[in-house]
Amino acid sequence: MSDFPENSNKTRIESLGKRVDQRPPENDNSQPSELFTSTTVKTAVQELLKYGLLNAEKKPNLYRTTLTHTSAINQILEPLDLHVRLDEVRGLAFLVVAPQVFSNDEDEWTHPLVRRQRLTLEQSLLLALLRQQYIVFEQESGTDGGTPKVALDDLLPSLNLFLGETGSETRDQKRLRNLLERLKEHGVVSEINDKDEVTIRPIIVHLANPDTLVALLEHYRRLSTPRTTESDEAKHEP
C-alpha cells in the first residue's frame, strides 16, 4: 500500500498546470524582439520610399524618428542600395542612391527603383539661378528664416539675361512658367501662387553639384557678354 494519499498525484498535476498557465506566452508582443521593427520606423521608411524626403516642418514626428533611428533605417534600405542622408541644419531627411552603385563613373549608373531624370540646359540654368537666390536668402535671414519666395517678374529678367529674349513678353513668361513646372516635379519649387510667386524648397541645395551649377552660370555669362572682334575694333579706329 502506498504511503501517499490517492489524490496526491492529482494535486501535484493541478498545481503544475497552474504554474504553467501563469508563465508569459512565448510570443508576447510586449517583449521586444530582435526581428521586430517598430511601427514608427516602418512608417518613416515607407514615407521616404514614397516621397524621397521628409521635412521636419511638415512631418516633425517622422523626421524625429529618422533622426533617432538612422542606423536602423539604413539597415532596412541597404538591400535596396538606398541610403538616408540628413541635413539637420535645414531639417531634411532624404534618400540617395548608395555610393557602391556609382562604381567609378557617376554618369553611368542604373537603379531598378530610381528613375533617372536629366535636366535640360535651360532647366539647369533656372535651377542654378534659384539655388543662388536660396543661398543668398539663407545668408541674409539664416537657416531658420523660413523659405524664400520669388516673384516671376523678378526671376524673368535674370533668365532672359542668359537665354535671351524671345521677342514677345508673353512667350518669355510662358517659357519661364514651363521651366518652373518641370522643376516642380523635382520638388525644388512650389506651385505658382495667385501672386505669381514660387517658394524655393530647401532640397534645392542638395539636388545638383553646386560647382557644376556655378560653372554653368559662368558659361552662360560668357555667352551672353558681347565679344569685341577685330573688325569691330577697326570700325572704331580713327
Secondary structure, DSSP 8 states (H G I E B T S, - for coil): --SS-TTHHHHHHHHHHHHHHTS--TT-TTS--TT---HHHHHHHHHHHHHSEEETTT-HHHHHHHHHSHHHHHHHHGGGTEEEEEETTTTEEEEEE-GGGTTT-TTS--BTTB------HHHHHHHHHHHHHHHHHHHHH-TTS---EEEHHHHHHHHHHHH---S-HHHHHHHHHHHHHHHHTTTSB----TTSEEEB-TTHHHHS-HHHHHHHHHHHHHHHS----HHHHHHH--
